[in-house]
Amino acid sequence: MSEECSRVAQILLEQGCDHLRTRAFEAAVDAFTICTLIDPETVEACYGRGMAHVELENWPAAESDFERCLRMQPDGVRAYIQLALLYSELGILSRGRKYFRSALAHRPTPAERRFIEAQLEKQEQERYY
């Protein structure tokens, strides 16, 4: 990729992140999409687009983006967590637990580990009500 294309992809990535922060989710999807067209291996853009799709409740697109993140970065704990949350939100708890466990197997940060363990515990408690 040329230096100019790399610069444009970086600008689009930053714009997408800014749109996420300001809750302009459709604009974020657009910026991240163009970024991934310029640089298909940009995990951050794919992840950001997945997050925007979650906020727009576009579950299939979010699932596709997070799965793509894992294909590009198989040890990407954040994508595992987002897939787990997505499936949990959709009521597919067994699949959510599978992704939470996968996240635990890929060396999450201490904060991520605490979050995952709390989510698994919460799901376990809800199973009995």
GUROVO-862374 format. One record per residue: y, z, x of N, C-alpha, C in turn; residue in three letters; residue number from 1. Coordinates in nm, 4 decimals. Atoms other than C-alpha are relative to their C-alpha. Example, Ala and Ser with C-alpha at 12.3 -4.5 7.8 and 13.67 -1.06 7.14 Angstrom:
{rec {-0.1190; 0.0000; 0.0890}; {-0.4500; 0.7800; 1.2300}; {0.1200; 0.0000; 0.0900}; 'ala'; 1};
{rec {-0.1190; -0.0060; -0.0820}; {-0.1060; 0.7140; 1.3670}; {0.1090; 0.0730; -0.0770}; 'ser'; 2};
END
This chain:
{rec {-0.1160; 0.0000; 0.0849}; {0.0000; 0.0000; 0.0000}; {0.1238; 0.0000; 0.0906}; 'met'; 1};
{rec {-0.1220; 0.0079; -0.0793}; {0.3435; -0.0870; 0.1303}; {0.0782; 0.1297; -0.0090}; 'ser'; 2};
{rec {-0.0837; -0.1204; -0.0003}; {0.5942; 0.1810; 0.2161}; {0.0884; 0.0036; -0.1240}; 'glu'; 3};
{rec {-0.0848; 0.0071; 0.1198}; {0.8172; 0.0621; -0.0696}; {-0.0784; 0.0419; -0.1243}; 'glu'; 4};
{rec {0.0838; -0.0384; 0.1149}; {0.5327; 0.0932; -0.3245}; {-0.0295; 0.1487; 0.0032}; 'cys'; 5};
{rec {0.0274; -0.1425; -0.0138}; {0.4503; 0.4364; -0.1891}; {0.1209; 0.0828; -0.0431}; 'ser'; 6};
{rec {-0.1229; -0.0709; 0.0398}; {0.8130; 0.5455; -0.2347}; {0.0188; -0.0032; -0.1511}; 'arg'; 7};
{rec {-0.0153; 0.0131; 0.1453}; {0.8236; 0.4117; -0.5906}; {-0.1016; 0.0893; -0.0713}; 'val'; 8};
{rec {0.1027; -0.0856; 0.0613}; {0.4952; 0.5881; -0.6749}; {0.0407; 0.1466; 0.0085}; 'ala'; 9};
{rec {-0.0435; -0.1393; -0.0164}; {0.6351; 0.9153; -0.5363}; {0.1142; 0.0330; -0.0960}; 'gln'; 10};
{rec {-0.1117; -0.0215; 0.0935}; {0.9542; 0.8784; -0.7423}; {-0.0537; 0.0140; -0.1425}; 'ile'; 11};
{rec {0.0583; -0.0066; 0.1344}; {0.7486; 0.8115; -1.0569}; {-0.0779; 0.1299; -0.0207}; 'leu'; 12};
{rec {0.0729; -0.1268; 0.0076}; {0.5280; 1.1121; -0.9825}; {0.0986; 0.1149; -0.0250}; 'leu'; 13};
{rec {-0.1010; -0.1043; 0.0171}; {0.8367; 1.3328; -0.9512}; {0.0632; -0.0074; -0.1392}; 'glu'; 14};
{rec {-0.0558; 0.0150; 0.1350}; {0.9825; 1.1881; -1.2723}; {-0.0976; 0.0516; -0.1052}; 'gln'; 15};
{rec {0.1012; -0.0489; 0.0934}; {0.6560; 1.2553; -1.4548}; {-0.0038; 0.1515; -0.0039}; 'gly'; 16};
{rec {-0.0008; -0.1472; -0.0061}; {0.6592; 1.6164; -1.3356}; {0.1247; 0.0567; -0.0658}; 'cys'; 17};
{rec {-0.1239; -0.0440; 0.0659}; {1.0220; 1.6532; -1.4437}; {-0.0129; -0.0111; -0.1517}; 'asp'; 18};
{rec {0.0184; 0.0181; 0.1443}; {0.9329; 1.5148; -1.7877}; {-0.0933; 0.1076; -0.0572}; 'his'; 19};
{rec {0.0882; -0.1079; 0.0458}; {0.6482; 1.7663; -1.8150}; {0.0793; 0.1303; -0.0141}; 'leu'; 20};
{rec {-0.0777; -0.1250; 0.0022}; {0.8850; 2.0529; -1.7294}; {0.0976; 0.0040; -0.1177}; 'arg'; 21};
{rec {-0.0975; 0.0040; 0.1103}; {1.1353; 1.9364; -1.9940}; {-0.0665; -0.0305; -0.1339}; 'thr'; 22};
{rec {0.0798; 0.0202; 0.1214}; {0.8551; 1.8823; -2.2477}; {0.0200; -0.1388; -0.0623}; 'arg'; 23};
{rec {-0.0102; 0.1391; 0.0442}; {0.9229; 1.5070; -2.2729}; {-0.1343; -0.0663; 0.0317}; 'ala'; 24};
{rec {0.1379; 0.0334; -0.0339}; {0.5508; 1.4405; -2.2877}; {-0.0295; -0.1501; -0.0036}; 'phe'; 25};
{rec {0.0241; 0.1444; 0.0038}; {0.5532; 1.0744; -2.3908}; {0.0616; -0.0688; 0.1217}; 'glu'; 26};
{rec {-0.0627; 0.0552; -0.1207}; {0.7958; 0.9945; -2.1088}; {-0.0830; 0.0352; 0.1237}; 'ala'; 27};
{rec {0.0865; -0.0398; -0.1116}; {0.5683; 1.1890; -1.8728}; {-0.1210; -0.0919; 0.0080}; 'ala'; 28};
{rec {0.1154; 0.0911; 0.0017}; {0.2689; 0.9798; -1.9816}; {0.0395; -0.1348; 0.0578}; 'val'; 29};
{rec {-0.0448; 0.1307; -0.0488}; {0.4678; 0.6626; -1.9166}; {0.0211; 0.0000; 0.1511}; 'asp'; 30};
{rec {-0.0268; -0.0061; -0.1443}; {0.5857; 0.7697; -1.5699}; {-0.1297; 0.0133; 0.0796}; 'ala'; 31};
{rec {0.1265; -0.0188; -0.0718}; {0.2406; 0.8906; -1.4633}; {-0.0868; -0.1255; -0.0078}; 'phe'; 32};
{rec {0.0802; 0.1220; 0.0148}; {0.0771; 0.5744; -1.5993}; {0.0464; -0.1066; 0.0985}; 'thr'; 33};
{rec {-0.0517; 0.1009; -0.0939}; {0.3050; 0.3464; -1.3978}; {-0.0334; 0.0411; 0.1428}; 'ile'; 34};
{rec {0.0350; -0.0502; -0.1332}; {0.2469; 0.5663; -1.0933}; {-0.1446; -0.0334; 0.0338}; 'cys'; 35};
{rec {0.1419; 0.0280; -0.0275}; {-0.1309; 0.5268; -1.1289}; {-0.0277; -0.1502; 0.0098}; 'thr'; 36};
{rec {0.0154; 0.1452; -0.0160}; {-0.0901; 0.1496; -1.1649}; {0.0386; -0.0430; 0.1417}; 'leu'; 37};
{rec {-0.0433; 0.0303; -0.1369}; {0.0925; 0.1425; -0.8313}; {-0.0979; 0.0583; 0.1005}; 'ile'; 38};
{rec {0.0927; -0.0687; -0.0905}; {-0.1396; 0.3927; -0.6643}; {-0.1116; 0.0643; -0.0827}; 'asp'; 39};
{rec {0.1085; -0.0499; 0.0853}; {-0.4680; 0.4346; -0.8548}; {-0.0686; 0.1272; 0.0505}; 'pro'; 40};
{rec {0.0653; -0.1177; -0.0573}; {-0.5799; 0.7152; -0.6227}; {0.0886; 0.1237; -0.0023}; 'glu'; 41};
{rec {-0.0907; -0.1141; 0.0076}; {-0.2947; 0.9519; -0.7099}; {-0.0558; 0.1023; -0.0982}; 'thr'; 42};
{rec {0.0612; -0.1036; 0.0825}; {-0.4825; 1.2553; -0.8378}; {0.1067; 0.0768; -0.0777}; 'val'; 43};
{rec {-0.1046; -0.0791; 0.0647}; {-0.1589; 1.4406; -0.9153}; {0.0545; -0.0700; -0.1243}; 'glu'; 44};
{rec {-0.0505; 0.0746; 0.1157}; {-0.0369; 1.1631; -1.1488}; {-0.1027; -0.0007; -0.1124}; 'ala'; 45};
{rec {0.1065; 0.0002; 0.1003}; {-0.3704; 1.1465; -1.3252}; {-0.0094; 0.1378; -0.0671}; 'cys'; 46};
{rec {0.0037; -0.1361; 0.0537}; {-0.3733; 1.5252; -1.3668}; {0.1218; 0.0255; -0.0892}; 'tyr'; 47};
{rec {-0.1212; -0.0187; 0.0783}; {-0.0130; 1.5306; -1.4876}; {-0.0055; -0.0742; -0.1324}; 'gly'; 48};
{rec {0.0133; 0.0761; 0.1240}; {-0.0851; 1.2593; -1.7401}; {-0.0981; 0.0696; -0.0945}; 'arg'; 49};
{rec {0.0937; -0.0761; 0.0823}; {-0.3836; 1.4596; -1.8618}; {0.0673; 0.1188; -0.0658}; 'gly'; 50};
{rec {-0.0715; -0.1151; 0.0565}; {-0.1595; 1.7626; -1.9092}; {0.0944; -0.0445; -0.1119}; 'met'; 51};
{rec {-0.0891; 0.0513; 0.1049}; {0.0908; 1.5535; -2.1062}; {-0.0806; -0.0377; -0.1238}; 'ala'; 52};
{rec {0.0856; 0.0349; 0.1142}; {-0.1920; 1.4199; -2.3237}; {-0.0468; 0.1254; -0.0749}; 'his'; 53};
{rec {0.0380; -0.1257; 0.0659}; {-0.3049; 1.7774; -2.3923}; {0.1132; 0.0460; -0.0912}; 'val'; 54};
{rec {-0.1150; -0.0443; 0.0796}; {0.0438; 1.8661; -2.5111}; {0.0223; -0.0889; -0.1225}; 'glu'; 55};
{rec {-0.0121; 0.0936; 0.1119}; {0.0428; 1.5554; -2.7337}; {-0.1232; 0.0039; -0.0909}; 'leu'; 56};
{rec {0.1272; -0.0130; 0.0718}; {-0.3035; 1.6580; -2.8605}; {-0.0762; -0.1324; -0.0065}; 'glu'; 57};
{rec {0.0747; 0.1246; -0.0153}; {-0.4423; 1.3258; -2.7456}; {-0.1229; 0.0329; 0.0854}; 'asn'; 58};
{rec {0.1154; -0.0571; -0.0710}; {-0.7773; 1.4803; -2.6550}; {-0.0826; -0.1032; 0.0762}; 'trp'; 59};
{rec {0.0810; 0.0951; -0.0769}; {-0.9758; 1.1656; -2.5604}; {0.0689; -0.0475; 0.1281}; 'pro'; 60};
{rec {-0.0718; 0.0447; -0.1197}; {-0.7041; 1.0493; -2.3200}; {0.0060; 0.1114; 0.1045}; 'ala'; 61};
{rec {-0.0020; -0.1130; -0.0925}; {-0.6750; 1.3979; -2.1682}; {-0.1359; 0.0136; 0.0686}; 'ala'; 62};
{rec {0.1354; -0.0096; -0.0559}; {-1.0519; 1.4145; -2.1235}; {-0.0225; -0.1088; 0.1047}; 'glu'; 63};
{rec {0.0165; 0.1120; -0.0924}; {-1.0524; 1.0725; -1.9579}; {0.0767; 0.0231; 0.1305}; 'ser'; 64};
{rec {-0.0791; -0.0235; -0.1209}; {-0.7737; 1.1676; -1.7172}; {-0.0594; 0.1102; 0.0867}; 'asp'; 65};
{rec {0.0570; -0.1087; -0.0797}; {-0.9324; 1.4966; -1.6119}; {-0.1338; -0.0405; 0.0620}; 'phe'; 66};
{rec {0.1256; 0.0513; -0.0575}; {-1.2716; 1.3281; -1.5666}; {0.0296; -0.0918; 0.1190}; 'glu'; 67};
{rec {-0.0393; 0.0885; -0.1095}; {-1.0992; 1.0663; -1.3516}; {0.0439; 0.0817; 0.1212}; 'arg'; 68};
{rec {-0.0384; -0.0892; -0.1100}; {-0.9443; 1.3451; -1.1449}; {-0.1234; 0.0490; 0.0758}; 'cys'; 69};
{rec {0.1215; -0.0516; -0.0644}; {-1.2919; 1.4839; -1.0796}; {-0.0741; -0.1089; 0.0762}; 'leu'; 70};
{rec {0.0619; 0.1092; -0.0768}; {-1.4213; 1.1425; -0.9734}; {0.0727; -0.0212; 0.1323}; 'arg'; 71};
{rec {-0.0787; 0.0184; -0.1228}; {-1.1381; 1.1185; -0.7213}; {-0.0051; 0.1234; 0.0896}; 'met'; 72};
{rec {-0.0032; -0.1262; -0.0738}; {-1.1495; 1.4858; -0.6194}; {-0.1042; 0.0942; -0.0615}; 'gln'; 73};
{rec {0.1088; -0.0750; 0.0643}; {-1.4904; 1.6380; -0.7075}; {0.0111; 0.1521; 0.0100}; 'pro'; 74};
{rec {-0.0158; -0.1453; -0.0106}; {-1.3839; 1.9854; -0.5951}; {0.1313; 0.0471; -0.0620}; 'asp'; 75};
{rec {-0.1286; -0.0312; 0.0623}; {-1.0667; 1.9838; -0.8080}; {-0.0117; 0.1061; -0.1077}; 'gly'; 76};
{rec {0.0175; -0.1137; 0.0902}; {-1.0784; 2.3270; -0.9692}; {0.0893; -0.0134; -0.1237}; 'val'; 77};
{rec {-0.0919; 0.0089; 0.1142}; {-0.7726; 2.2604; -1.1882}; {-0.0523; -0.0950; -0.1075}; 'arg'; 78};
{rec {0.0539; 0.0951; 0.0988}; {-0.9375; 1.9587; -1.3556}; {-0.1193; 0.0614; -0.0730}; 'ala'; 79};
{rec {0.1112; -0.0694; 0.0668}; {-1.2531; 2.1625; -1.4235}; {0.0529; 0.0995; -0.1036}; 'tyr'; 80};
{rec {-0.0569; -0.0984; 0.0924}; {-1.0407; 2.4351; -1.5810}; {0.0577; -0.0696; -0.1224}; 'ile'; 81};
{rec {-0.0601; 0.0696; 0.1141}; {-0.8500; 2.1877; -1.7969}; {-0.1058; -0.0592; -0.0927}; 'gln'; 82};
{rec {0.1089; 0.0508; 0.0854}; {-1.1717; 2.0246; -1.9189}; {-0.0651; 0.1148; -0.0765}; 'leu'; 83};
{rec {0.0585; -0.1163; 0.0676}; {-1.3119; 2.3691; -1.9973}; {0.0886; 0.0443; -0.1158}; 'ala'; 84};
{rec {-0.0928; -0.0392; 0.1065}; {-1.0006; 2.4583; -2.1962}; {0.0016; -0.1025; -0.1127}; 'leu'; 85};
{rec {-0.0002; 0.1064; 0.0998}; {-1.0036; 2.1228; -2.3727}; {-0.1215; 0.0113; -0.0919}; 'leu'; 86};
{rec {0.1215; -0.0110; 0.0809}; {-1.3648; 2.1589; -2.4864}; {-0.0019; 0.1293; -0.0811}; 'tyr'; 87};
{rec {-0.0079; -0.1260; 0.0742}; {-1.3062; 2.5199; -2.5839}; {0.0920; -0.0153; -0.1205}; 'ser'; 88};
{rec {-0.0949; 0.0250; 0.1097}; {-1.0067; 2.4129; -2.7936}; {-0.0646; -0.0826; -0.1103}; 'glu'; 89};
{rec {0.0671; 0.0860; 0.0980}; {-1.2231; 2.1514; -2.9626}; {-0.1224; 0.0666; -0.0629}; 'leu'; 90};
{rec {0.1130; -0.0729; 0.0565}; {-1.4888; 2.4133; -3.0387}; {-0.1340; -0.0360; 0.0616}; 'gly'; 91};
{rec {0.1240; 0.0368; -0.0701}; {-1.7441; 2.2682; -2.7967}; {-0.0166; 0.1014; 0.1136}; 'ile'; 92};
{rec {-0.0031; -0.1119; -0.0939}; {-1.7908; 2.6047; -2.6297}; {-0.1016; -0.0121; 0.1123}; 'leu'; 93};
{rec {0.1014; 0.0107; -0.1056}; {-2.1107; 2.5286; -2.4412}; {0.0490; -0.0930; 0.1108}; 'ser'; 94};
{rec {-0.0538; 0.0927; -0.1009}; {-1.9419; 2.2371; -2.2671}; {0.1175; 0.0652; 0.0734}; 'arg'; 95};
{rec {-0.1090; -0.0724; -0.0642}; {-1.6337; 2.4501; -2.2026}; {-0.0517; 0.0974; 0.1045}; 'gly'; 96};
{rec {0.0590; -0.0949; -0.0962}; {-1.8476; 2.7184; -2.0382}; {-0.0560; -0.0729; 0.1214}; 'arg'; 97};
{rec {0.0547; 0.0790; -0.1117}; {-2.0188; 2.4517; -1.8274}; {0.1102; -0.0340; 0.1001}; 'lys'; 98};
{rec {-0.1094; 0.0351; -0.0904}; {-1.6840; 2.3395; -1.6871}; {0.0630; 0.1233; 0.0641}; 'tyr'; 99};
{rec {-0.0491; -0.1230; -0.0631}; {-1.5646; 2.6972; -1.6327}; {-0.0927; 0.0395; 0.1151}; 'phe'; 100};
{rec {0.0959; -0.0353; -0.1068}; {-1.8835; 2.7641; -1.4334}; {0.0109; -0.0967; 0.1181}; 'arg'; 101};
{rec {-0.0195; 0.0973; -0.1085}; {-1.8319; 2.4431; -1.2370}; {0.1244; 0.0339; 0.0805}; 'ser'; 102};
{rec {-0.1226; -0.0391; -0.0707}; {-1.4795; 2.5578; -1.1538}; {-0.0277; 0.1174; 0.0930}; 'ala'; 103};
{rec {0.0339; -0.1152; -0.0844}; {-1.6202; 2.8877; -1.0246}; {-0.0782; -0.0417; 0.1239}; 'leu'; 104};
{rec {0.0827; 0.0462; -0.1122}; {-1.8600; 2.6961; -0.8002}; {0.0805; -0.0759; 0.1055}; 'ala'; 105};
{rec {-0.0811; 0.0802; -0.0926}; {-1.5724; 2.5092; -0.6319}; {0.1144; 0.0793; 0.0629}; 'his'; 106};
{rec {-0.0926; -0.0868; -0.0725}; {-1.3895; 2.8001; -0.4680}; {0.1403; 0.0047; -0.0604}; 'arg'; 107};
{rec {-0.1332; -0.0150; 0.0585}; {-1.1037; 2.8735; -0.7066}; {0.0811; 0.1054; 0.0746}; 'pro'; 108};
{rec {-0.0850; -0.1058; -0.0559}; {-0.8077; 3.0800; -0.5939}; {-0.0334; 0.1301; -0.0728}; 'thr'; 109};
{rec {0.0255; -0.1260; 0.0711}; {-0.8260; 3.4497; -0.6828}; {0.0588; 0.0009; -0.1414}; 'pro'; 110};
{rec {-0.0615; 0.0035; 0.1337}; {-0.5862; 3.3925; -0.9747}; {-0.0805; -0.0899; -0.0939}; 'ala'; 111};
{rec {0.0824; 0.0896; 0.0825}; {-0.7939; 3.0977; -1.0997}; {-0.1313; 0.0675; -0.0378}; 'glu'; 112};
{rec {0.1271; -0.0703; 0.0259}; {-1.1114; 3.3044; -1.0669}; {0.0178; 0.1044; -0.1108}; 'arg'; 113};
{rec {-0.0252; -0.1014; 0.1029}; {-0.9630; 3.5888; -1.2724}; {0.0180; -0.0662; -0.1372}; 'arg'; 114};
{rec {-0.0227; 0.0712; 0.1257}; {-0.8468; 3.3420; -1.5389}; {-0.1318; -0.0514; -0.0579}; 'phe'; 115};
{rec {0.1284; 0.0560; 0.0445}; {-1.1873; 3.1709; -1.5578}; {-0.0908; 0.1117; -0.0516}; 'ile'; 116};
{rec {0.0868; -0.1106; 0.0413}; {-1.3757; 3.4995; -1.5741}; {0.0475; 0.0610; -0.1310}; 'glu'; 117};
{rec {-0.0540; -0.0532; 0.1257}; {-1.1427; 3.6254; -1.8490}; {-0.0326; -0.0938; -0.1161}; 'ala'; 118};
{rec {0.0313; 0.0965; 0.1056}; {-1.1968; 3.3055; -2.0485}; {-0.1483; 0.0046; -0.0370}; 'gln'; 119};
{rec {0.1439; -0.0092; 0.0264}; {-1.5750; 3.3287; -2.0113}; {-0.0330; 0.1277; -0.0760}; 'leu'; 120};
{rec {0.0218; -0.1274; 0.0683}; {-1.5664; 3.6944; -2.1171}; {0.0474; -0.0090; -0.1449}; 'glu'; 121};
{rec {-0.0546; 0.0159; 0.1351}; {-1.3481; 3.6099; -2.4173}; {-0.0947; -0.0827; -0.0868}; 'lys'; 122};
{rec {0.0938; 0.0831; 0.0762}; {-1.5877; 3.3353; -2.5249}; {-0.1284; 0.0758; -0.0297}; 'gln'; 123};
{rec {0.1231; -0.0778; 0.0199}; {-1.8830; 3.5666; -2.4801}; {0.0197; 0.1011; -0.1125}; 'glu'; 124};
{rec {-0.0282; -0.0973; 0.1063}; {-1.7221; 3.8311; -2.7006}; {0.0121; -0.0684; -0.1355}; 'gln'; 125};
{rec {-0.0176; 0.0721; 0.1266}; {-1.6304; 3.5745; -2.9667}; {-0.1315; -0.0505; -0.0562}; 'glu'; 126};
{rec {0.1310; 0.0461; 0.0471}; {-1.9916; 3.4602; -2.9867}; {-0.0647; 0.1015; -0.0921}; 'arg'; 127};
{rec {0.0641; -0.1058; 0.0772}; {-2.0841; 3.7940; -3.1412}; {0.0771; 0.0413; -0.1244}; 'tyr'; 128};
{rec {-0.0788; -0.0300; 0.1213}; {-1.8214; 3.7924; -3.4172}; {-0.0163; -0.1073; -0.1028}; 'tyr'; 129};
END
